[in-house]
């Protein structure tokens, strides 16, 4: 199981002062050396953290694998087609949200997604859809031609805090099994941290866990290298 480090919140700290520090590009080099398998960055429509320049520098810097999170807004799609990351993860986005609040409704937006995915396929960019672990959404993801789904683990993470999470964990497991039966590859992420990640890491069939906020938070105290290595050890 691979680890993808989302570096958005390194840029969030930078934007708090509007300067150049900390530089998220520096984190890429350290994280890859520490064993991180992929770098994830979300170019939001409001550019609240990662910006267009960052995306291009990330593409030039990453030596392993670059996964660009994004909405389906036309200007963001154009940036992705120009930069050509290894993978794009399409997510829902609302301007007022603090973080992505749920999965993409693939069932409702099938026609639009078929158009966008065909553009990415022409550029040999793999496509992942960030969805809730619901059968209807997983089946729709297969129909529109996605390579991956990324299962939204936010509900599991919230239930873990309450101490009663079996139902949400079983939902993730069922989602993984449905996806694999449809020849979809599976990633997972959102709300995963050093306390709860081991439960998700036990699930056979998930290829990559994409984690950002908790690793960046830990890195404030221990450094990026140590924070990445500690998460990799838990997953393994």
C-alpha positions as CSV (number, residue, x, y, z in Angstrom):
1,X,0.0,0.0,0.0
2,X,1.5,3.3,-1.1
3,X,1.4,6.7,0.7
4,X,0.5,9.9,-1.1
5,X,1.4,13.1,0.7
6,X,-0.9,16.0,0.2
7,X,1.2,19.2,0.5
8,X,-1.7,21.7,0.3
9,X,-1.4,22.8,4.0
10,X,2.3,23.7,3.6
11,X,1.1,26.2,1.1
12,X,-1.7,27.3,3.5
13,X,0.9,28.3,6.1
14,X,2.8,30.2,3.4
15,X,-0.4,32.1,2.3
16,X,-1.1,33.1,5.9
17,X,1.7,35.7,5.5
18,X,1.6,36.1,1.7
19,X,5.3,35.4,1.4
20,X,7.4,32.6,0.1
21,X,7.9,30.5,3.2
22,X,7.4,27.6,3.8
23,X,8.0,26.5,0.3
24,X,5.9,23.3,-0.5
25,X,8.4,22.4,-3.2
26,X,11.0,21.7,-0.6
27,X,8.7,19.3,1.2
28,X,8.5,17.2,-2.0
29,X,12.2,16.5,-2.0
30,X,12.3,15.5,1.7
31,X,9.1,13.4,1.4
32,X,10.3,11.4,-1.5
33,X,13.6,10.8,0.1
34,X,11.7,9.6,3.2
35,X,9.9,7.0,1.1
36,X,6.7,8.8,0.1
37,X,5.3,7.2,-3.1
38,X,3.4,10.1,-4.6
39,X,2.8,13.9,-4.1
40,X,-0.8,15.2,-4.1
41,X,-1.8,18.8,-4.5
42,X,-5.3,20.4,-4.9
43,X,-5.5,23.4,-7.2
44,X,-8.7,24.9,-5.9
45,X,-10.8,27.4,-7.9
46,X,-10.1,30.1,-5.3
47,X,-6.4,29.3,-5.2
48,X,-6.5,29.5,-1.4
49,X,-3.3,27.5,-1.0
50,X,-1.7,25.8,-4.0
51,X,-1.6,28.1,-7.1
52,X,-0.9,27.7,-10.8
53,X,2.8,28.3,-10.4
54,X,3.0,25.7,-7.6
55,X,1.4,23.1,-9.9
56,X,4.0,23.6,-12.6
57,X,6.9,23.6,-10.2
58,X,5.5,20.4,-8.6
59,X,5.3,18.7,-12.0
60,X,9.0,19.7,-12.6
61,X,10.1,18.6,-9.2
62,X,8.3,15.3,-8.5
63,X,10.5,12.3,-9.3
64,X,8.0,9.5,-8.5
65,X,4.3,10.3,-9.1
66,X,2.2,13.4,-9.2
67,X,-1.5,13.3,-8.4
68,X,-3.3,16.6,-9.0
69,X,-6.6,17.0,-7.1
70,X,-9.1,19.3,-8.9
71,X,-12.7,20.3,-9.6
72,X,-14.2,20.0,-13.1
73,X,-14.2,23.8,-13.6
74,X,-13.0,24.6,-17.2
75,X,-10.0,26.7,-16.2
76,X,-8.7,24.0,-13.8
77,X,-9.1,21.4,-16.5
78,X,-7.1,23.5,-18.9
79,X,-4.3,23.8,-16.3
80,X,-4.2,20.0,-15.8
81,X,-4.2,19.3,-19.5
82,X,-1.3,21.7,-19.9
83,X,0.8,20.5,-17.0
84,X,0.0,16.7,-17.5
85,X,0.3,15.2,-14.0
86,X,0.5,11.4,-13.8
87,X,-3.0,11.3,-12.3
88,X,-5.9,13.7,-11.7
89,X,-8.4,13.2,-8.9
90,X,-11.7,14.9,-9.6
91,X,-13.4,16.2,-6.5
92,X,-16.5,18.3,-5.7
93,X,-15.7,21.8,-4.5
94,X,-17.6,24.6,-2.8
95,X,-16.0,28.0,-2.2
96,X,-17.2,28.3,1.4
97,X,-16.1,24.9,2.6
98,X,-13.0,24.5,4.8
99,X,-12.1,21.2,3.2
100,X,-13.8,18.8,0.8
101,X,-17.0,17.8,2.5
102,X,-18.1,14.7,0.6
103,X,-17.7,12.7,-2.6
104,X,-18.3,13.7,-6.2
105,X,-21.8,12.8,-7.5
106,X,-20.7,10.8,-10.5
107,X,-24.1,9.5,-11.1
108,X,-25.6,13.0,-11.7
109,X,-22.7,14.4,-13.7
110,X,-21.9,11.3,-15.9
111,X,-22.1,13.1,-19.2
112,X,-19.8,15.9,-18.2
113,X,-17.3,13.5,-16.7
114,X,-17.3,11.3,-19.8
115,X,-16.2,14.4,-21.8
116,X,-13.5,15.5,-19.3
117,X,-12.1,12.0,-18.8
118,X,-11.8,11.4,-22.6
119,X,-9.6,14.6,-22.7
120,X,-7.4,13.3,-20.0
121,X,-7.1,9.9,-21.6
122,X,-5.9,11.5,-24.8
123,X,-3.0,12.9,-22.7
124,X,-2.3,9.6,-21.0
125,X,-3.4,11.0,-17.6
126,X,-4.9,8.5,-15.2
127,X,-8.2,9.6,-13.7
128,X,-9.5,9.0,-10.2
129,X,-12.9,10.0,-8.9
130,X,-13.2,11.0,-5.2
131,X,-16.5,9.4,-4.1
132,X,-18.4,8.1,-1.1
133,X,-18.4,4.3,-0.9
134,X,-21.8,3.9,-2.4
135,X,-22.6,1.2,-5.0
136,X,-24.4,3.6,-7.3
137,X,-21.4,6.0,-7.4
138,X,-18.9,3.2,-7.9
139,X,-20.9,1.7,-10.8
140,X,-21.2,5.2,-12.4
141,X,-17.4,5.7,-12.0
142,X,-16.8,2.5,-14.0
143,X,-19.3,3.6,-16.7
144,X,-17.6,7.0,-17.2
145,X,-14.2,5.4,-17.7
146,X,-12.3,6.2,-14.5
147,X,-9.1,4.3,-13.8
148,X,-9.4,4.7,-10.1
149,X,-11.8,5.7,-7.4
150,X,-10.6,7.3,-4.2
151,X,-12.9,6.4,-1.4
152,X,-13.9,9.3,0.8
153,X,-13.0,8.1,4.4
154,X,-14.3,11.2,6.2
155,X,-17.3,9.5,7.6
156,X,-15.1,6.7,8.9
157,X,-12.7,9.2,10.5
158,X,-15.6,11.1,12.3
159,X,-17.0,7.8,13.5
160,X,-13.6,6.7,14.8
161,X,-13.5,9.8,17.0
162,X,-16.8,8.7,18.5
163,X,-15.4,5.2,19.2
164,X,-18.0,3.4,17.1
165,X,-17.0,3.0,13.5
166,X,-17.6,-0.6,12.4
167,X,-20.5,0.4,10.1
168,X,-18.4,3.0,8.3
169,X,-15.4,0.7,8.1
170,X,-17.6,-2.1,6.6
171,X,-18.9,0.5,4.1
172,X,-15.4,1.2,3.0
173,X,-14.6,-2.5,2.7
174,X,-17.7,-3.2,0.7
175,X,-16.9,-0.2,-1.6
176,X,-13.4,-1.6,-2.3
177,X,-14.8,-5.0,-3.2
178,X,-17.4,-3.6,-5.5
179,X,-14.8,-1.4,-7.2
180,X,-12.4,-4.3,-7.7
181,X,-15.2,-6.4,-9.2
182,X,-15.7,-3.7,-11.8
183,X,-11.9,-3.5,-12.6
184,X,-11.5,-0.2,-10.9
185,X,-8.4,0.5,-8.9
186,X,-8.9,2.0,-5.4
187,X,-7.3,4.7,-3.4
188,X,-8.6,6.2,-0.1
189,X,-8.3,9.4,1.8
190,X,-9.7,12.2,3.9
191,X,-9.5,12.5,7.6
192,X,-6.9,9.8,8.0
193,X,-4.3,10.3,10.8
194,X,-1.8,8.5,12.9
195,X,-4.5,7.1,15.2
196,X,-7.1,5.8,12.7
197,X,-5.1,4.9,9.5
198,X,-4.2,1.4,10.6
199,X,-7.8,0.3,10.3
200,X,-8.0,1.4,6.6
201,X,-4.5,0.1,5.9
202,X,-5.7,-3.4,6.8
203,X,-8.1,-3.4,3.9
204,X,-6.9,-5.6,1.0
205,X,-7.3,-3.9,-2.4
206,X,-6.5,-0.3,-1.6
207,X,-3.5,0.8,-3.6
208,X,-2.7,4.2,-2.1
209,X,-3.7,6.3,1.0
210,X,-3.6,10.0,0.3
211,X,-3.0,11.9,3.5
212,X,-2.2,15.6,4.1
213,X,-3.3,17.5,7.1
214,X,-2.3,15.1,9.8
215,X,1.2,14.6,8.3
216,X,1.8,18.3,7.9
217,X,0.6,18.9,11.4
218,X,3.0,16.3,12.8
219,X,5.8,17.8,10.7
220,X,5.5,21.1,12.5
221,X,6.9,19.3,15.6
222,X,9.0,16.5,14.2
223,X,9.9,17.6,10.6
224,X,8.6,16.3,7.2
225,X,11.0,13.4,7.0
226,X,10.1,12.0,10.4
227,X,6.4,12.6,9.9
228,X,6.4,10.8,6.6
229,X,8.5,7.8,7.9
230,X,6.2,7.4,10.9
231,X,3.1,7.2,8.7
232,X,4.7,4.8,6.3
233,X,5.7,2.5,9.2
234,X,2.1,2.5,10.5
235,X,0.7,1.6,7.1
236,X,3.2,-1.2,6.6
